[in-house]
Amino acid sequence: MKFDEAQINCCIGRNLKRWRLKRSLTLVQVAEVLQVSWQQVQKYESGADRLSAARLYIIKHYLNMPYENFFRV
């Protein structure tokens, strides 16, 4: 099975955004938790930049989001 890194980044970003909005959180609030700018969170959500494993761990706990939900298509 071949994996496309860009598609995976987009999938993670879409699901991050879905859960952020579900929790009625702003880009700024998530950025503060991740210690990045709101613009960086926007890049994660669009799939333009990849979310590191450490930041994925932090945001998973902040949103109370199961890991597998990051990878749902």
JOTASUL-V537739 format. One record per run of one state. SS is the DSSP state (H for helix, E for strand, C for the rest). FROM is the first residue (numbers start at 1). TO is the last residue. Records with the same first field share a line. If there is no record, write none. Layout:
BEGIN
SS: FROM-TO ; FROM-TO
END
This chain:
BEGIN
C: 1-4 ; 23-26 ; 35-37 ; 47-52 ; 64-66 ; 71-73
H: 5-22 ; 27-34 ; 38-46 ; 53-63 ; 67-70
END
